[in-house]
Amino acid sequence: MASFALGQRSYGEVYEQIYRQHPELRYVGFYRLFNEPAILVRDQRLVREVLVGNSFLHCADNAVNVDAQRDVLATCNPFIASGDRWRILRADLVPLFTPSRLRQTLPHVAAACQQLQEFVARRLTGERFEAKALATRYTLQVIASAVFGLDAHCLCLSDEDQEEGSQWLQRLLPLFQPSAWSLPETIALLHSSRLANILQHRYVPLSLQDWLCDLVRARSGANNFLHWLGDKQGEQGDLAGHATTLLLEGYETSAMLLAFALYELSRNESAQRRVQTELEEVAQRHGGLLMGHAALAELRYAEAALLETLRLHPAMQALQKRCTKSFTLPPQRSDTDTAVGSHGSIQVALGTVLVVPVQAIHMDPNLYSDPLKFQPERFMNTSPMGCRFLGFGAGPRMCPGMRLGLAQTKAALVTLLRDYSFSLADQAQDPFQVSPLTFLTASKHGIWLQLQKR
């Protein structure tokens, strides 16, 4: 783990190395930072057992260090909350992402796609641009409207609106991107509550907490998430935590996915052409309209391209679960099960962190042939992926907003590819370099692309 602590390799790369070094073992004991014993789970059946099966009850908590007093709003995030509280918070959010609610959300997505189309036509044609920044403008526009009923002005064309939109961009664009403080904050979040206390680290900065509370008070209209939540919860103060979750989880990971998808399609022209062919065929069947629920659902190759992007570039490079009740793991080697019975099993101690190495699993050649290659066909007409694919997690704590994330990203992808073809602005970006500093996957030097009118 020293190379991670020194900012030389990401934590996902470190876990991937451990995973690859022990192909014969179901799980591997190792020391995390600060000599903390941990277990890296390799075997697919054990991964499923930890995330979905009976052992989930013994390690349901995610191992993240967020102080409830400093970070009142962040602890309302079901990913961060622990004990029984995450179930209550997640149950509040799940009804927002049903298919019927998703249909009600699509007008927000369609409006943002129209603004995206105009913004690109006026501001980006013929220029190199940073894909993550453009994607963040778009997802902020969607989430501001869908969650708060507000116009973030992130894709505006006039100087007056651009000044208003800069509030959203200034506060949120750099939030999860590499900075001088990223590495110590990542170590504090994932490894050390003591360091978090020393740094007085906040997952949601204090100024952002105040601003978010102001946004909740300023919310407008009836066809948005906070209105639907407010109908059930009643008190305005109860909405601020959920609003924080919906905003931060809703814009960043989808922006990351859209930017990486454009990058991969820029590197793989045949896949890009296939997406464009598919969207043209679907548009023809739907009278030229692609923003309806039925049309988006028919864009199966475009969705497969997004899932393949998530396989190559998962938002979280590993899931870290903390044992809350001691339980037993089988022997490390599968060939010892029948030979020695229960001998060789280990008892997982209370507080032990179990690491599910998402990046390593996604890059395992035994699970995916030619794993470094971008092949959306992997996700076409496939049987259930089980825990081979963990782009949204798995089990009771998997991402509840998966449908919205895919829908808003797919809508933006086809909006852009309908009018433009994309290519790398700099071949030095190939292969892509991951920042070793951040806990969410980010580019080390940005994702610079060029577009050309079709």
N, C-alpha and C positions, 0 to 999 in steps of 0.2 A: 504493500500500500504506500510505500515511500514515494514512488513515482507520482502517485496521485497527490499526495500532500505537497510535493514540490511543484505541482502544476505542469508536470511533463506528460501525463496520460490521464484520460478521463477515468472516472470510477468504473464505467462500463467496460473499458478496455482492460483494466486490471482484473475485473471479474471474468472477462472472457478468457484471459490467459490462464487463470486458475481452472476454469472449466475445461479448457483444451488439454491441460497438462495431466488430467486424471480421467481418461475416457473409460477406464474400467470400473470406476466408482459411482455409486448412486448419489453420494454427497461427499463434500470435502470440508474438513475442519480447517479453519485458518484464523488469523488474528486481524481484526480490523484495526483502524487507527487507535492509538492509546492502549494497545495490548488488550483489546476487548475480544474475547473468544466469539466466533461466529461459525455458522454452517452455511455453505453454498450448496444448494440443491440442484442436482444434475438430472436425475432420472425423471422421465416424463410422468410416470405414475405417482411419484412422490410430489412432483410439482402440482399435479392435480389434487393430490391429497391435502396439500398445504393451502391451496387457493380455493378449492371447491369442496373437498371431501370432509371426512370426520375431523381431521387435524385442524381444519380452519377454525373451529371453536377455540382451539388452544393458542392460536397465533393470529387472531383477527386484526390486531392493531398494527397499523403501519408505523415503522420505526422512524419517526421524524420528531425533531425537537422544536416545538412551538410553545412559547409560554402563554398561558391562558390570560394572564393579567396584562402583558404587553400587547398581545395580539388577539384582542377580543373578537374581532370580525373574522380573522383567519381560522379560529378554532370552531367556527360554524361550518367549515368545509368538511363534508363527509370523508374526504381522503385523509384529513388531518385529525379529526376527532377520534377519540379512543373510548374504550369501555362500551357501554350500551348506547352512548350518545350518537355515534355515527349512524346507527340504524334509524334513530328518530329523525335526524337531519336528512338522511338519504330518502326516507319515506316522504318527506315534504317535497322533495325535488322530482322524484320519479314520475308523478302524474303530469309534470310539465312536458314530458318527452314521449307521450303516447303518439301513435300515428295521427289521431285526430288533432292533437295540439300542434303537431308538426305541420299539418296542412294550414292551420291558422297562423303559423309563424312564417310561411313561405312568402307572403306579401312583403315582409320586412327584408327577406333575402333578395327578392326580385327587385325591390327598389334600390338596394345597395348595388346589385349587379348592373343596373342601368347607370348609376353614378360611376361605377368602376369603368364601364365601357366609355363613358364620356371623358373621364379623367385621363385614361390611357391615350385616347385619341388626341386630346389637347396637350397633354404634358409629356408623354413618353415616346411618341413615335420617332424612330431614328436615333434614339439615345440608348446608352447602356444604363441600366437601372439596377438597384439592389432589390431583389425579389422579396426578401423578408419584410422590408419596410413597406413595400406596396401591399403585400398581403395583410400586414397589420392594419394599415389604413382601412382596408376592406372589412376585416373581421370586427374592428372597433365600430365601424358604421352599422354593421348588422346587429351587434350585441347592444349597442346604445339604444337602437330602435326597438329590438325585440324584448329587451329586459326592462328598460326605463321608459320607452315611448318617446325618446328624445332623439334629435338630430345631432350627431357628433361633429358634423361638418369636416370629416376627415378626408372626403373625396371631393371637396368643393373646388370651384374654379375661380370664384371672385375673391379678391384680397380681403374683403370684409368678413366673409364666411370663413376664410382660411385662418384669420386671427382667432375666431371663436373655436375652430377645430384644433388649434395648437394646444389648447388646454388638455385635451384628451391625449394628443400625441406626446406632449412634453412629459406628462405624468406616467404614461403607460408604455410608450415605444421602447424606452431603455430598460424597463423593469426586470426582465429576465435575460437580458443580453450581457455578454462578457464585460466586466469592468475590473478596476483595481481591487474591489472588495468581493468579487464573485467567489474566489476560492475560499477565503476564510468563512464566508457566509454559507457556502455549500458544506464545508466541513462541520460548521456549527449545526446546520439543519439536519444533516444525515448521520453525524458521528458523535457530537459532543454537546450536551446541554450545558456543561460548564463553560465551554467557549461561547455558546450562545448568550449566557448570562454576562460574561465578561464584555462581549461586544454590544450587549443590549440589542441583540439582533431582533428585528421584526420582519416577519414574512410579508406583511403589508405595512409599509412605512407609515408613520403617524400622520403625516400630512395627507397621505392618500386615504387613510381611514376617515379623516374629517371630510375630505372632498366626497367620498362615497356616501357618507351620511347626508351630505347636501344634495347629492343626486337622487337619493331615495325620496327626500322631501320634494324635489322638483319634478318627480316622475309625472307623466302625462298620458292620458288616453286609457282605453279599456282593453285593447287587444295586445297585451304584453304580459310577460311573466310575473312582474310584481303585482299587477292587478289580479291575476289568477291566484297568486299566493296570498295576497291581501284579503281576498274573499274568504279564505279559510282561517287566516291567522289573526286578522283584526287589527292588532296594534302595529303602528308604523315602525316602532323600534325593533320589532321582531324581524323586519324585512332586511335590515342592513347587512346582517351576516350572510343571508342567502344571496342578496344582491352582489356582495363581494365575490362569493363563489361563482355565481353565474357569469360575472364579468371576467374575472381573472382566468377561470377555466375555459370560458367560452371563446375568448379572443386569441390567447397566446398559442395554444396547441393547434388550433385550426389554421392560424397564420403560418405556423411552422410547417404543417402538413402541406399547405398550398405552395409555399416557397420551395420545399424539397421536391414536390411533385413536378413543378416547372423545371427544376434543375435536372431531375432524372429524365424527363421527356426531352429536354434540350440535348442531353447526351445520347438519347435513343430515338433517332428520327423515325424509325419504322413504327415504334409504339405511339409516337406523337401523331403520325399520319393515321394510325388506326383509330385513335380517339376522335380525330377530326372527321374521319369517314363515318364513324358511329353517330356522332352528334348531328351530322348532316342528314343521315337516314332517319333518325328519330325526329328531327325538326320537320322533315317532309311529312311524316305520319301525323304530326300534331299541328299542322298549319303554320309552320315556322316558329312555333312557341316552344321553348325549352324549360320555362320556369314553373310549369305545372307539376303537381305531385306525380302524375302518371308518366310524364315525359322524363323526369329526373330518374324515376325508378327503372326506366328502360335503358338507361346509360350504364350498362353492366360492365363494359370494358373500362370506362372512365372510373367507375368505382373500384374495379380490380386494380387499376393503376394506383389509386390512392392507398389501397390496402398493401400493395407491394411496396409503396413508398414508406409506409409505416413499418413494414418489416425491416427495411434497410435502415430507417432513421426513426426508431421509436422515441417518443417524447421522453419517457423515463427509461434509462438504460438498464435499470434493475429495480425490482420491487423488494423492499426490505420489511420483513414481518417480525414483530417482537413476540416472543413466547409469553403468554399471560397465565398459562397453566401447564405444568410439566407434563410431557407425554413421551412416548417411545417411538424411536425410529428403528426400522429393520436394519440388519447388518449392511455395512457399506457395499459389500460385494454380493451380487445376486446369486452367485454360485454357492454361497455358504448357507442359503436358506434351509434347504433340506438336509444338508450335511450336519449342521450343528443345532438345528432347531432355533430356539430363541437366543442362543449364545451368540454374542457379537452385536446384539442390539444395543442401542445407547439411549439413555434417558436425557431428553433435552431439558436443561435447567431453566427455571423461571428467569425471564429477562433476556435470554439468549436471542440474538438476531439471526433469522434465517433469510438468506439472500436468494431470490429467484432471479438469475442473471438473464434478463430479457434479451439484451443484445446478443449474448452468446448463444442462446437458444435459437434466435432468428438467423444466426450465421452458422448453425451446425449443419455440415454436409450430410449427416445421417438423417436429418429431418427435411432439408431442402437441397436438392441437387444443384450444383453450381451456385452456391448461396450468394456470391458477390454480384451475380448478374441480375439486372432488372428485368423481371419476367412477370408481367401482370397476369399472364395465363395461369399462373399458380392458383389464382383465386377465382378462376372461371370454372363452373360446374364441378366444384370440389366437394368431397365429403366434409363433415364438420372438422374443423382444424384442432379442436381440443385445446390443449395448452401449448401446442407448437407455435401458435400465434397469440401474442400478448400485447398487441398494439393498444388495446383498450383495457388491459387487465383481464381478469377472469373471476367468475364466482360472484358472491354477494357484494363484493366491493369494487366490481368493475365499473367503468365510467358510465354514469346514468345518461349523460348527454351525447352518447355515441351517435345516435340518429341525426341530431341536429348538426353535430360536427361534420359528419360526412355530407349531409345535405348542403350546408352552406359552402363547404369547400368544393364539392362537385359543381355547384351552380357557378361559382367564380371561375373554376377551371374551364368549363365549357364556354362561358362568356368570353374569356380571353382567347381560347383556341379557335373559336368560331371566326374571329376576325384576323388573328395573327398566328404566325409561326415563331417559335422561340429557339434560340441558340445560346451557347455559352459566350459571354463577352470576353472571357480570358481562359484559354485552354490550360493555364496553370492551375485552375480550380479542379482539374480532373487528375487524380481523384480528390474528392471532397475532404476537407480537414475539419474534424470536430474540435470544438473548444474543450480543453481539459478542465475548465474552471467552473462551469455551470452545472446545476443539477438537472435542468431541462436541456435536452440536446440543442446545441446552437452551433452555427458556423464560426470558425475561428476568424475568418477574414470577410465574412459576408458572402452572399450568393449573387454574383453579378451576371446579368443576362442581357441579351439584345432581342428585340422583336422586329418582325418584318410583316408588313401588311400582306395578307393573302390575296 
